Amino acid sequence: MDCLVKCEEQDTKKVMSSVYSITLLLIPFLMIFYYLTFNAGWLSLGLLILSVFFYVNTRVNYFIDVRSKKFARASMWLALFNVFTIIFQILLSVKYNGLILGLFLSLLTVSLIQLIVFRKSALIEFDSIFDIKNTINTIKNYKSYTLYLTLYSLVSSLRSKTIYIFLGGSPYAGALSQFEKVANAPNTLVSSVLRPVIFSSIDKKEINRSVEYILGGLLSVLFMLGLPFLMILLKYSEYIVGIVFGEKWIEYDSLFAVCMVSTFVMLLINWMDRVFDILGKQKIVFIFELIFLSIYIAGFVIVSMLEESRNVAYLYLLLNIFFAFSWLLLVYHQAQLGYKNLIRRMSYLVSYLIIMYLYLSVIDGLNSIILISVIYLFTTVVLAIYISSKMRCWLWIKSRL
């Protein structure tokens, strides 16, 4: 679906038709898999078909808004989906299938809202959905998206989920899952805002000349805004785990701390994957993900044979940090942004980290968790906002939101 943003104006309808056509072709295979795996009845299979179409429809409309540079509305669709999912799943939590029904109702609600919003601007020509020749031509013309981006998404998902296979029924699997759900919420929000802006506002010619101040600047802004919260979370990890997750999870507070660091580092770079789409280098990022998937699996196998399961969880989080820094180097290399620029930015951010740590150590004498947290977060976030407002990237992002 990403090619909806970059395709030629005259090809938009053809690409949209091809997306729905491919969906129709995949549904029978999904139904067979779902039936054989879960022995599903007709009602469940019907909900599966509708859910797939609702999901595809919401994503198509999302990318159309991105293409039209309506970033606020595009982000709204993602936010509405997440909010409605939480609401419906809570309301239906008493049912054994409440999670699935909640997801389905969320997709249905967002699709209906989009139907009202887009009713006068529908681009799809339903007759062309069944035009196989058009679908084949679209796949050929945008093979970098249909092939490598699809494989990249699949491998990336495997890389992040394989850990739970190795953890099995270990309590660390539950702890890691809970911590990641909470920690990844800011990542999802930031990515949903920055990815479409980056993808649709920068072209291949521009990226090699002057875009370092945008990518590097946004990385710096995220670092300065997020660091105060990370340091408070690390300092009072045991207390926070007890409050947020319950007392039974307190013994996993060290895992929570490492998870926060890992997720924070991923927050700084995970939205940069659109750079490879701009450069047309989806094959490179797919190979990169494939290499790291092999590293993850090899590491899990070795550690699970030699150590207990908790060390597999820690290894996963440490590998995420290593992956993030390697990803950043790859972005700067492929986009020719200059390693000197990266080293300069890293030196500034390390200096900022040291200053923030020393400042927290100074006010630590107040002996009140709440007072320390309020004073530290207020002063440091205000400082970060002030510094960010003076940066060129801030003006660039404001002009596009």
C-alpha positions as YAML, in Angstrom:
chain: A
units: angstrom
residues:
- id: 1
  name: MET
  ca: [0.00, 0.00, 0.00]
- id: 2
  name: ASP
  ca: [2.96, 2.34, 0.47]
- id: 3
  name: CYS
  ca: [3.22, 2.81, -3.28]
- id: 4
  name: LEU
  ca: [-0.06, 4.76, -3.09]
- id: 5
  name: VAL
  ca: [2.00, 7.66, -1.78]
- id: 6
  name: LYS
  ca: [4.71, 7.58, -4.46]
- id: 7
  name: CYS
  ca: [2.81, 6.42, -7.54]
- id: 8
  name: GLU
  ca: [1.99, 8.80, -10.38]
- id: 9
  name: GLU
  ca: [-1.30, 10.67, -10.11]
- id: 10
  name: GLN
  ca: [-2.78, 8.85, -13.10]
- id: 11
  name: ASP
  ca: [-1.88, 5.48, -11.54]
- id: 12
  name: THR
  ca: [-3.62, 6.06, -8.20]
- id: 13
  name: LYS
  ca: [-6.90, 4.38, -9.17]
- id: 14
  name: LYS
  ca: [-5.06, 1.43, -10.72]
- id: 15
  name: VAL
  ca: [-2.95, 0.90, -7.60]
- id: 16
  name: MET
  ca: [-5.99, 1.10, -5.32]
- id: 17
  name: SER
  ca: [-7.86, -1.42, -7.47]
- id: 18
  name: SER
  ca: [-4.85, -3.74, -7.37]
- id: 19
  name: VAL
  ca: [-4.72, -3.58, -3.57]
- id: 20
  name: TYR
  ca: [-8.33, -4.76, -3.33]
- id: 21
  name: SER
  ca: [-7.75, -7.33, -6.07]
- id: 22
  name: ILE
  ca: [-4.77, -8.85, -4.21]
- id: 23
  name: THR
  ca: [-6.87, -8.87, -1.04]
- id: 24
  name: LEU
  ca: [-9.58, -10.87, -2.82]
- id: 25
  name: LEU
  ca: [-6.98, -13.37, -4.03]
- id: 26
  name: LEU
  ca: [-5.50, -13.82, -0.54]
- id: 27
  name: ILE
  ca: [-8.76, -14.25, 1.35]
- id: 28
  name: PRO
  ca: [-9.39, -17.92, 0.30]
- id: 29
  name: PHE
  ca: [-5.91, -18.89, 1.56]
- id: 30
  name: LEU
  ca: [-6.53, -17.04, 4.84]
- id: 31
  name: MET
  ca: [-9.86, -18.80, 5.26]
- id: 32
  name: ILE
  ca: [-8.32, -22.24, 4.68]
- id: 33
  name: PHE
  ca: [-5.49, -21.52, 7.12]
- id: 34
  name: TYR
  ca: [-7.90, -20.12, 9.72]
- id: 35
  name: TYR
  ca: [-10.28, -23.08, 9.36]
- id: 36
  name: LEU
  ca: [-7.56, -25.75, 9.60]
- id: 37
  name: THR
  ca: [-5.80, -24.02, 12.50]
- id: 38
  name: PHE
  ca: [-8.78, -23.06, 14.68]
- id: 39
  name: ASN
  ca: [-11.54, -25.29, 13.25]
- id: 40
  name: ALA
  ca: [-13.55, -22.09, 12.78]
- id: 41
  name: GLY
  ca: [-17.26, -21.96, 11.96]
- id: 42
  name: TRP
  ca: [-18.98, -19.96, 9.24]
- id: 43
  name: LEU
  ca: [-19.56, -16.97, 11.52]
- id: 44
  name: SER
  ca: [-15.87, -16.75, 12.40]
- id: 45
  name: LEU
  ca: [-14.87, -17.07, 8.75]
- id: 46
  name: GLY
  ca: [-17.32, -14.32, 7.84]
- id: 47
  name: LEU
  ca: [-15.87, -12.03, 10.50]
- id: 48
  name: LEU
  ca: [-12.40, -12.81, 9.16]
- id: 49
  name: ILE
  ca: [-13.36, -11.74, 5.62]
- id: 50
  name: LEU
  ca: [-14.99, -8.53, 6.82]
- id: 51
  name: SER
  ca: [-12.05, -7.74, 9.12]
- id: 52
  name: VAL
  ca: [-9.57, -8.11, 6.27]
- id: 53
  name: PHE
  ca: [-11.58, -5.78, 4.03]
- id: 54
  name: PHE
  ca: [-12.12, -3.24, 6.80]
- id: 55
  name: TYR
  ca: [-8.40, -3.27, 7.57]
- id: 56
  name: VAL
  ca: [-7.40, -2.84, 3.92]
- id: 57
  name: ASN
  ca: [-9.95, -0.05, 3.51]
- id: 58
  name: THR
  ca: [-8.67, 1.90, 6.53]
- id: 59
  name: ARG
  ca: [-5.08, 1.55, 5.37]
- id: 60
  name: VAL
  ca: [-5.87, 2.65, 1.81]
- id: 61
  name: ASN
  ca: [-7.65, 5.76, 3.07]
- id: 62
  name: TYR
  ca: [-4.75, 6.43, 5.44]
- id: 63
  name: PHE
  ca: [-2.22, 6.40, 2.60]
- id: 64
  name: ILE
  ca: [-4.50, 8.53, 0.40]
- id: 65
  name: ASP
  ca: [-4.48, 11.18, 3.14]
- id: 66
  name: VAL
  ca: [-0.70, 10.92, 3.38]
- id: 67
  name: ARG
  ca: [-0.44, 11.35, -0.38]
- id: 68
  name: SER
  ca: [-2.66, 14.46, -0.13]
- id: 69
  name: LYS
  ca: [-0.44, 15.74, 2.72]
- id: 70
  name: LYS
  ca: [-3.36, 15.68, 5.15]
- id: 71
  name: PHE
  ca: [-1.09, 14.38, 7.90]
- id: 72
  name: ALA
  ca: [-3.31, 15.39, 10.82]
- id: 73
  name: ARG
  ca: [-6.25, 13.40, 9.45]
- id: 74
  name: ALA
  ca: [-4.01, 10.47, 8.53]
- id: 75
  name: SER
  ca: [-2.70, 10.32, 12.10]
- id: 76
  name: MET
  ca: [-6.28, 10.62, 13.36]
- id: 77
  name: TRP
  ca: [-7.25, 7.33, 11.67]
- id: 78
  name: LEU
  ca: [-4.50, 5.48, 13.53]
- id: 79
  name: ALA
  ca: [-5.40, 7.16, 16.81]
- id: 80
  name: LEU
  ca: [-9.12, 6.36, 16.40]
- id: 81
  name: PHE
  ca: [-8.35, 2.74, 15.63]
- id: 82
  name: ASN
  ca: [-6.23, 2.36, 18.78]
- id: 83
  name: VAL
  ca: [-8.77, 4.19, 20.99]
- id: 84
  name: PHE
  ca: [-11.78, 2.23, 19.70]
- id: 85
  name: THR
  ca: [-9.86, -1.05, 20.04]
- id: 86
  name: ILE
  ca: [-9.16, -0.35, 23.71]
- id: 87
  name: ILE
  ca: [-12.75, 0.76, 24.40]
- id: 88
  name: PHE
  ca: [-14.42, -2.21, 22.68]
- id: 89
  name: GLN
  ca: [-12.00, -4.75, 24.16]
- id: 90
  name: ILE
  ca: [-12.66, -3.40, 27.66]
- id: 91
  name: LEU
  ca: [-16.44, -3.47, 27.11]
- id: 92
  name: LEU
  ca: [-16.27, -7.04, 25.76]
- id: 93
  name: SER
  ca: [-13.63, -8.30, 28.20]
- id: 94
  name: VAL
  ca: [-16.18, -10.58, 29.91]
- id: 95
  name: LYS
  ca: [-16.52, -12.61, 26.70]
- id: 96
  name: TYR
  ca: [-13.96, -15.30, 25.84]
- id: 97
  name: ASN
  ca: [-13.51, -13.81, 22.36]
- id: 98
  name: GLY
  ca: [-13.70, -10.19, 23.51]
- id: 99
  name: LEU
  ca: [-10.26, -9.25, 22.18]
- id: 100
  name: ILE
  ca: [-11.09, -10.42, 18.65]
- id: 101
  name: LEU
  ca: [-14.57, -8.85, 18.65]
- id: 102
  name: GLY
  ca: [-13.14, -5.60, 20.01]
- id: 103
  name: LEU
  ca: [-10.63, -5.47, 17.17]
- id: 104
  name: PHE
  ca: [-13.35, -6.22, 14.61]
- id: 105
  name: LEU
  ca: [-15.70, -3.53, 15.94]
- id: 106
  name: SER
  ca: [-12.86, -1.01, 15.96]
- id: 107
  name: LEU
  ca: [-12.11, -1.71, 12.29]
- id: 108
  name: LEU
  ca: [-15.83, -1.50, 11.47]
- id: 109
  name: THR
  ca: [-16.27, 1.83, 13.27]
- id: 110
  name: VAL
  ca: [-13.26, 3.49, 11.64]
- id: 111
  name: SER
  ca: [-14.30, 2.16, 8.22]
- id: 112
  name: LEU
  ca: [-17.80, 3.64, 8.63]
- id: 113
  name: ILE
  ca: [-16.36, 7.00, 9.66]
- id: 114
  name: GLN
  ca: [-14.05, 6.95, 6.64]
- id: 115
  name: LEU
  ca: [-16.99, 6.03, 4.40]
- id: 116
  name: ILE
  ca: [-18.74, 9.23, 5.50]
- id: 117
  name: VAL
  ca: [-15.60, 11.37, 5.15]
- id: 118
  name: PHE
  ca: [-14.59, 10.01, 1.73]
- id: 119
  name: ARG
  ca: [-18.11, 9.56, 0.28]
- id: 120
  name: LYS
  ca: [-17.69, 12.46, -2.16]
- id: 121
  name: SER
  ca: [-14.12, 11.75, -3.13]
- id: 122
  name: ALA
  ca: [-14.05, 8.01, -3.81]
- id: 123
  name: LEU
  ca: [-11.25, 7.14, -6.21]
- id: 124
  name: ILE
  ca: [-11.85, 3.44, -6.60]
- id: 125
  name: GLU
  ca: [-13.38, 2.00, -9.76]
- id: 126
  name: PHE
  ca: [-14.93, -1.28, -8.65]
- id: 127
  name: ASP
  ca: [-14.95, -2.81, -12.14]
- id: 128
  name: SER
  ca: [-11.16, -2.61, -12.28]
- id: 129
  name: ILE
  ca: [-10.82, -4.70, -9.10]
- id: 130
  name: PHE
  ca: [-11.36, -7.78, -11.25]
- id: 131
  name: ASP
  ca: [-8.88, -6.66, -13.91]
- id: 132
  name: ILE
  ca: [-6.11, -9.24, -13.44]
- id: 133
  name: LYS
  ca: [-3.94, -7.62, -16.11]
- id: 134
  name: ASN
  ca: [-3.98, -4.33, -14.20]
- id: 135
  name: THR
  ca: [-3.01, -6.12, -10.99]
- id: 136
  name: ILE
  ca: [-0.08, -7.92, -12.65]
- id: 137
  name: ASN
  ca: [1.18, -4.68, -14.24]
- id: 138
  name: THR
  ca: [0.95, -2.86, -10.90]
- id: 139
  name: ILE
  ca: [2.97, -5.59, -9.17]
- id: 140
  name: LYS
  ca: [5.63, -5.38, -11.90]
- id: 141
  name: ASN
  ca: [5.80, -1.57, -11.87]
- id: 142
  name: TYR
  ca: [6.06, -1.36, -8.10]
- id: 143
  name: LYS
  ca: [7.88, -4.61, -7.37]
- id: 144
  name: SER
  ca: [10.21, -2.93, -4.87]
- id: 145
  name: TYR
  ca: [7.14, -2.32, -2.71]
- id: 146
  name: THR
  ca: [5.21, -5.50, -3.41]
- id: 147
  name: LEU
  ca: [8.20, -7.82, -3.01]
- id: 148
  name: TYR
  ca: [10.92, -6.40, -0.78]
- id: 149
  name: LEU
  ca: [8.74, -4.22, 1.45]
- id: 150
  name: THR
  ca: [6.40, -7.14, 2.08]
- id: 151
  name: LEU
  ca: [9.31, -9.43, 2.91]
- id: 152
  name: TYR
  ca: [10.88, -6.71, 5.07]
- id: 153
  name: SER
  ca: [7.66, -6.35, 7.08]
- id: 154
  name: LEU
  ca: [7.42, -10.12, 7.52]
- id: 155
  name: VAL
  ca: [11.04, -10.54, 8.65]
- id: 156
  name: SER
  ca: [10.81, -7.51, 10.95]
- id: 157
  name: SER
  ca: [7.75, -9.01, 12.62]
- id: 158
  name: LEU
  ca: [9.53, -12.36, 13.04]
- id: 159
  name: ARG
  ca: [12.54, -10.63, 14.56]
- id: 160
  name: SER
  ca: [10.41, -8.98, 17.22]
- id: 161
  name: LYS
  ca: [8.20, -12.01, 17.99]
- id: 162
  name: THR
  ca: [10.64, -14.94, 17.87]
- id: 163
  name: ILE
  ca: [11.75, -14.19, 21.44]
- id: 164
  name: TYR
  ca: [8.40, -15.45, 22.80]
- id: 165
  name: ILE
  ca: [8.92, -18.83, 21.16]
- id: 166
  name: PHE
  ca: [12.19, -19.27, 23.04]
- id: 167
  name: LEU
  ca: [10.75, -17.95, 26.32]
- id: 168
  name: GLY
  ca: [7.83, -20.36, 26.05]
- id: 169
  name: GLY
  ca: [5.83, -20.53, 29.27]
- id: 170
  name: SER
  ca: [8.44, -18.70, 31.32]
- id: 171
  name: PRO
  ca: [7.16, -15.88, 33.59]
- id: 172
  name: TYR
  ca: [9.63, -13.64, 31.76]
- id: 173
  name: ALA
  ca: [7.53, -14.02, 28.61]
- id: 174
  name: GLY
  ca: [4.55, -12.45, 30.37]
- id: 175
  name: ALA
  ca: [6.67, -9.74, 31.99]
- id: 176
  name: LEU
  ca: [8.39, -8.81, 28.73]
- id: 177
  name: SER
  ca: [5.07, -8.76, 26.86]
- id: 178
  name: GLN
  ca: [3.48, -6.44, 29.43]
- id: 179
  name: PHE
  ca: [6.46, -4.09, 29.53]
- id: 180
  name: GLU
  ca: [6.75, -3.90, 25.74]
- id: 181
  name: LYS
  ca: [3.06, -3.08, 25.31]
- id: 182
  name: VAL
  ca: [3.38, -0.04, 27.57]
- id: 183
  name: ALA
  ca: [6.82, 1.01, 26.33]
- id: 184
  name: ASN
  ca: [5.89, 0.78, 22.64]
- id: 185
  name: ALA
  ca: [2.91, 3.15, 22.94]
- id: 186
  name: PRO
  ca: [5.07, 6.29, 22.44]
- id: 187
  name: ASN
  ca: [6.88, 4.55, 19.56]
- id: 188
  name: THR
  ca: [3.60, 3.92, 17.78]
- id: 189
  name: LEU
  ca: [2.49, 7.52, 18.27]
- id: 190
  name: VAL
  ca: [5.76, 9.06, 17.09]
- id: 191
  name: SER
  ca: [6.06, 6.73, 14.11]
- id: 192
  name: SER
  ca: [2.48, 7.38, 12.98]
- id: 193
  name: VAL
  ca: [3.20, 11.12, 12.93]
- id: 194
  name: LEU
  ca: [6.73, 11.22, 11.50]
- id: 195
  name: ARG
  ca: [6.69, 8.36, 8.97]
- id: 196
  name: PRO
  ca: [4.07, 9.83, 6.61]
- id: 197
  name: VAL
  ca: [5.60, 13.31, 6.82]
- id: 198
  name: ILE
  ca: [9.08, 12.03, 5.99]
- id: 199
  name: PHE
  ca: [7.84, 9.69, 3.26]
- id: 200
  name: SER
  ca: [5.77, 12.23, 1.34]
- id: 201
  name: SER
  ca: [7.77, 15.43, 1.91]
- id: 202
  name: ILE
  ca: [11.30, 14.40, 0.89]
- id: 203
  name: ASP
  ca: [12.34, 13.23, -2.55]
- id: 204
  name: LYS
  ca: [15.37, 11.21, -3.66]
- id: 205
  name: LYS
  ca: [17.24, 14.24, -5.02]
- id: 206
  name: GLU
  ca: [16.81, 16.25, -1.83]
- id: 207
  name: ILE
  ca: [17.81, 13.54, 0.62]
- id: 208
  name: ASN
  ca: [21.49, 13.49, -0.38]
- id: 209
  name: ARG
  ca: [21.93, 17.25, -0.08]
- id: 210
  name: SER
  ca: [20.29, 18.86, 2.89]
- id: 211
  name: VAL
  ca: [18.13, 16.35, 4.74]
- id: 212
  name: GLU
  ca: [20.61, 15.53, 7.54]
- id: 213
  name: TYR
  ca: [19.43, 18.51, 9.53]
- id: 214
  name: ILE
  ca: [15.90, 17.05, 9.34]
- id: 215
  name: LEU
  ca: [16.62, 13.42, 10.25]
- id: 216
  name: GLY
  ca: [19.45, 14.18, 12.67]
- id: 217
  name: GLY
  ca: [17.53, 17.10, 14.11]
- id: 218
  name: LEU
  ca: [14.40, 15.05, 14.75]
- id: 219
  name: LEU
  ca: [16.53, 12.37, 16.39]
- id: 220
  name: SER
  ca: [18.01, 15.05, 18.68]
- id: 221
  name: VAL
  ca: [14.58, 16.48, 19.52]
- id: 222
  name: LEU
  ca: [13.19, 13.04, 20.41]
- id: 223
  name: PHE
  ca: [16.27, 12.34, 22.54]
- id: 224
  name: MET
  ca: [16.00, 15.58, 24.51]
- id: 225
  name: LEU
  ca: [12.24, 15.27, 25.05]
- id: 226
  name: GLY
  ca: [12.30, 11.59, 25.98]
- id: 227
  name: LEU
  ca: [15.46, 11.44, 28.10]
- id: 228
  name: PRO
  ca: [13.97, 13.05, 31.27]
- id: 229
  name: PHE
  ca: [11.13, 10.50, 31.35]
- id: 230
  name: LEU
  ca: [13.57, 7.64, 30.76]
- id: 231
  name: MET
  ca: [15.80, 8.73, 33.64]
- id: 232
  name: ILE
  ca: [12.86, 8.97, 36.05]
- id: 233
  name: LEU
  ca: [11.65, 5.53, 34.93]
- id: 234
  name: LEU
  ca: [15.10, 4.05, 35.51]
- id: 235
  name: LYS
  ca: [15.62, 5.72, 38.87]
- id: 236
  name: TYR
  ca: [12.28, 4.58, 40.29]
- id: 237
  name: SER
  ca: [11.72, 1.45, 38.22]
- id: 238
  name: GLU
  ca: [10.75, -0.75, 41.17]
- id: 239
  name: TYR
  ca: [8.22, 1.78, 42.45]
- id: 240
  name: ILE
  ca: [6.73, 2.38, 38.99]
- id: 241
  name: VAL
  ca: [6.42, -1.33, 38.17]
- id: 242
  name: GLY
  ca: [4.53, -1.88, 41.43]
- id: 243
  name: ILE
  ca: [2.12, 0.99, 40.73]
- id: 244
  name: VAL
  ca: [1.48, 0.34, 37.03]
- id: 245
  name: PHE
  ca: [1.68, -3.45, 36.75]
- id: 246
  name: GLY
  ca: [1.08, -4.67, 40.30]
- id: 247
  name: GLU
  ca: [3.23, -6.01, 43.11]
- id: 248
  name: LYS
  ca: [3.65, -9.46, 41.56]
- id: 249
  name: TRP
  ca: [5.77, -7.89, 38.79]
- id: 250
  name: ILE
  ca: [8.14, -5.96, 41.07]
- id: 251
  name: GLU
  ca: [10.73, -8.75, 40.97]
- id: 252
  name: TYR
  ca: [11.08, -8.04, 37.23]
- id: 253
  name: ASP
  ca: [11.92, -4.35, 37.71]
- id: 254
  name: SER
  ca: [15.44, -4.81, 36.30]
- id: 255
  name: LEU
  ca: [13.92, -6.28, 33.11]
- id: 256
  name: PHE
  ca: [11.58, -3.28, 33.00]
- id: 257
  name: ALA
  ca: [14.54, -0.89, 33.23]
- id: 258
  name: VAL
  ca: [16.42, -2.57, 30.38]
- id: 259
  name: CYS
  ca: [13.20, -2.70, 28.34]
- id: 260
  name: MET
  ca: [12.76, 1.07, 28.78]
- id: 261
  name: VAL
  ca: [16.30, 1.74, 27.54]
- id: 262
  name: SER
  ca: [15.85, -0.60, 24.58]
- id: 263
  name: THR
  ca: [12.51, 0.93, 23.61]
- id: 264
  name: PHE
  ca: [13.83, 4.48, 24.01]
- id: 265
  name: VAL
  ca: [16.70, 3.77, 21.62]
- id: 266
  name: MET
  ca: [14.27, 2.21, 19.14]
- id: 267
  name: LEU
  ca: [12.06, 5.30, 19.46]
- id: 268
  name: LEU
  ca: [14.90, 7.42, 18.12]
- id: 269
  name: ILE
  ca: [15.30, 5.50, 14.87]
- id: 270
  name: ASN
  ca: [12.32, 3.27, 14.01]
- id: 271
  name: TRP
  ca: [10.58, 6.02, 12.00]
- id: 272
  name: MET
  ca: [13.62, 6.34, 9.70]
- id: 273
  name: ASP
  ca: [12.73, 3.25, 7.68]
- id: 274
  name: ARG
  ca: [10.94, 5.49, 5.19]
- id: 275
  name: VAL
  ca: [14.34, 6.75, 4.04]
- id: 276
  name: PHE
  ca: [14.88, 3.46, 2.20]
- id: 277
  name: ASP
  ca: [11.54, 3.82, 0.43]
- id: 278
  name: ILE
  ca: [12.53, 7.31, -0.70]
- id: 279
  name: LEU
  ca: [15.87, 6.00, -1.99]
- id: 280
  name: GLY
  ca: [14.25, 2.97, -3.59]
- id: 281
  name: LYS
  ca: [16.52, 0.66, -1.57]
- id: 282
  name: GLN
  ca: [13.95, -1.68, -0.03]
- id: 283
  name: LYS
  ca: [16.11, -4.67, -0.99]
- id: 284
  name: ILE
  ca: [18.97, -3.42, 1.20]
- id: 285
  name: VAL
  ca: [16.79, -2.95, 4.26]
- id: 286
  name: PHE
  ca: [15.24, -6.40, 3.71]
- id: 287
  name: ILE
  ca: [18.70, -8.00, 3.64]
- id: 288
  name: PHE
  ca: [19.65, -6.00, 6.75]
- id: 289
  name: GLU
  ca: [16.58, -7.30, 8.61]
- id: 290
  name: LEU
  ca: [17.27, -10.85, 7.42]
- id: 291
  name: ILE
  ca: [20.84, -10.72, 8.75]
- id: 292
  name: PHE
  ca: [19.66, -9.48, 12.13]
- id: 293
  name: LEU
  ca: [16.91, -12.10, 12.30]
- id: 294
  name: SER
  ca: [19.65, -14.72, 11.92]
- id: 295
  name: ILE
  ca: [21.71, -13.03, 14.66]
- id: 296
  name: TYR
  ca: [18.70, -12.94, 17.01]
- id: 297
  name: ILE
  ca: [17.82, -16.61, 16.46]
- id: 298
  name: ALA
  ca: [21.44, -17.77, 16.79]
- id: 299
  name: GLY
  ca: [21.82, -15.77, 20.00]
- id: 300
  name: PHE
  ca: [18.58, -17.14, 21.46]
- id: 301
  name: VAL
  ca: [19.57, -20.73, 20.65]
- id: 302
  name: ILE
  ca: [23.02, -20.40, 22.22]
- id: 303
  name: VAL
  ca: [21.88, -18.57, 25.37]
- id: 304
  name: SER
  ca: [18.83, -20.80, 25.92]
- id: 305
  name: MET
  ca: [21.13, -23.85, 25.85]
- id: 306
  name: LEU
  ca: [23.65, -22.39, 28.29]
- id: 307
  name: GLU
  ca: [21.63, -20.08, 30.55]
- id: 308
  name: GLU
  ca: [18.17, -19.72, 32.07]
- id: 309
  name: SER
  ca: [15.28, -18.07, 30.23]
- id: 310
  name: ARG
  ca: [15.62, -14.65, 31.85]
- id: 311
  name: ASN
  ca: [18.98, -14.16, 30.13]
- id: 312
  name: VAL
  ca: [17.31, -14.81, 26.76]
- id: 313
  name: ALA
  ca: [14.95, -11.91, 27.52]
- id: 314
  name: TYR
  ca: [17.86, -9.63, 28.43]
- id: 315
  name: LEU
  ca: [19.74, -10.70, 25.30]
- id: 316
  name: TYR
  ca: [16.72, -9.78, 23.17]
- id: 317
  name: LEU
  ca: [16.62, -6.25, 24.61]
- id: 318
  name: LEU
  ca: [20.38, -5.77, 24.22]
- id: 319
  name: LEU
  ca: [20.19, -6.97, 20.62]
- id: 320
  name: ASN
  ca: [17.45, -4.40, 20.02]
- id: 321
  name: ILE
  ca: [19.84, -1.66, 21.13]
- id: 322
  name: PHE
  ca: [22.59, -3.03, 18.88]
- id: 323
  name: PHE
  ca: [20.09, -3.25, 16.02]
- id: 324
  name: ALA
  ca: [19.03, 0.38, 16.51]
- id: 325
  name: PHE
  ca: [22.57, 1.75, 16.36]
- id: 326
  name: SER
  ca: [23.37, -0.42, 13.33]
- id: 327
  name: TRP
  ca: [20.20, 0.84, 11.66]
- id: 328
  name: LEU
  ca: [21.23, 4.44, 12.29]
- id: 329
  name: LEU
  ca: [24.64, 3.82, 10.70]
- id: 330
  name: LEU
  ca: [22.94, 2.19, 7.71]
- id: 331
  name: VAL
  ca: [20.63, 5.19, 7.24]
- id: 332
  name: TYR
  ca: [23.51, 7.67, 7.33]
- id: 333
  name: HIS
  ca: [25.55, 5.51, 4.95]
- id: 334
  name: GLN
  ca: [22.85, 4.83, 2.36]
- id: 335
  name: ALA
  ca: [21.51, 8.40, 2.40]
- id: 336
  name: GLN
  ca: [25.07, 9.81, 2.33]
- id: 337
  name: LEU
  ca: [24.36, 12.08, 5.29]
- id: 338
  name: GLY
  ca: [27.96, 11.99, 6.50]
- id: 339
  name: TYR
  ca: [29.43, 10.09, 9.44]
- id: 340
  name: LYS
  ca: [31.02, 13.31, 10.71]
- id: 341
  name: ASN
  ca: [27.55, 14.78, 11.16]
- id: 342
  name: LEU
  ca: [26.47, 11.67, 13.06]
- id: 343
  name: ILE
  ca: [29.53, 11.74, 15.34]
- id: 344
  name: ARG
  ca: [28.95, 15.43, 16.04]
- id: 345
  name: ARG
  ca: [25.32, 14.84, 16.96]
- id: 346
  name: MET
  ca: [26.17, 11.85, 19.15]
- id: 347
  name: SER
  ca: [28.77, 13.88, 21.05]
- id: 348
  name: TYR
  ca: [26.18, 16.61, 21.72]
- id: 349
  name: LEU
  ca: [23.61, 14.08, 22.90]
- id: 350
  name: VAL
  ca: [26.08, 12.28, 25.18]
- id: 351
  name: SER
  ca: [27.03, 15.64, 26.72]
- id: 352
  name: TYR
  ca: [23.34, 16.41, 27.22]
- id: 353
  name: LEU
  ca: [22.86, 13.00, 28.86]
- id: 354
  name: ILE
  ca: [25.70, 13.66, 31.32]
- id: 355
  name: ILE
  ca: [24.31, 17.08, 32.23]
- id: 356
  name: MET
  ca: [20.81, 15.66, 32.82]
- id: 357
  name: TYR
  ca: [22.23, 12.87, 34.98]
- id: 358
  name: LEU
  ca: [24.21, 15.32, 37.11]
- id: 359
  name: TYR
  ca: [21.16, 17.56, 37.48]
- id: 360
  name: LEU
  ca: [19.06, 14.62, 38.69]
- id: 361
  name: SER
  ca: [21.80, 13.71, 41.17]
- id: 362
  name: VAL
  ca: [21.76, 17.26, 42.56]
- id: 363
  name: ILE
  ca: [18.01, 17.40, 43.25]
- id: 364
  name: ASP
  ca: [17.99, 13.81, 44.56]
- id: 365
  name: GLY
  ca: [18.52, 15.23, 48.05]
- id: 366
  name: LEU
  ca: [14.88, 16.35, 48.22]
- id: 367
  name: ASN
  ca: [13.96, 12.82, 49.39]
- id: 368
  name: SER
  ca: [10.53, 12.85, 47.74]
- id: 369
  name: ILE
  ca: [9.87, 10.77, 44.66]
- id: 370
  name: ILE
  ca: [6.92, 12.89, 43.53]
- id: 371
  name: LEU
  ca: [8.65, 16.23, 44.17]
- id: 372
  name: ILE
  ca: [11.86, 15.14, 42.46]
- id: 373
  name: SER
  ca: [9.96, 13.79, 39.45]
- id: 374
  name: VAL
  ca: [7.80, 16.91, 39.03]
- id: 375
  name: ILE
  ca: [10.70, 19.36, 39.34]
- id: 376
  name: TYR
  ca: [13.01, 17.32, 37.12]
- id: 377
  name: LEU
  ca: [10.48, 16.62, 34.38]
- id: 378
  name: PHE
  ca: [9.13, 20.17, 34.29]
- id: 379
  name: THR
  ca: [12.49, 21.90, 34.08]
- id: 380
  name: THR
  ca: [14.12, 19.46, 31.66]
- id: 381
  name: VAL
  ca: [11.15, 19.19, 29.30]
- id: 382
  name: VAL
  ca: [10.78, 22.99, 29.17]
- id: 383
  name: LEU
  ca: [14.50, 23.24, 28.40]
- id: 384
  name: ALA
  ca: [14.21, 20.57, 25.68]
- id: 385
  name: ILE
  ca: [11.24, 22.34, 24.09]
- id: 386
  name: TYR
  ca: [13.12, 25.65, 24.10]
- id: 387
  name: ILE
  ca: [16.23, 24.13, 22.49]
- id: 388
  name: SER
  ca: [14.12, 22.22, 19.96]
- id: 389
  name: SER
  ca: [12.24, 25.37, 18.94]
- id: 390
  name: LYS
  ca: [15.55, 26.90, 17.84]
- id: 391
  name: MET
  ca: [16.45, 23.98, 15.58]
- id: 392
  name: ARG
  ca: [15.88, 24.02, 11.81]
- id: 393
  name: CYS
  ca: [14.13, 20.65, 11.83]
- id: 394
  name: TRP
  ca: [11.41, 22.01, 14.14]
- id: 395
  name: LEU
  ca: [10.47, 24.68, 11.62]
- id: 396
  name: TRP
  ca: [10.46, 22.05, 8.88]
- id: 397
  name: ILE
  ca: [8.14, 19.68, 10.75]
- id: 398
  name: LYS
  ca: [5.81, 22.50, 11.83]
- id: 399
  name: SER
  ca: [5.36, 23.60, 8.24]
- id: 400
  name: ARG
  ca: [4.08, 20.14, 7.31]
- id: 401
  name: LEU
  ca: [1.77, 19.31, 10.20]
...
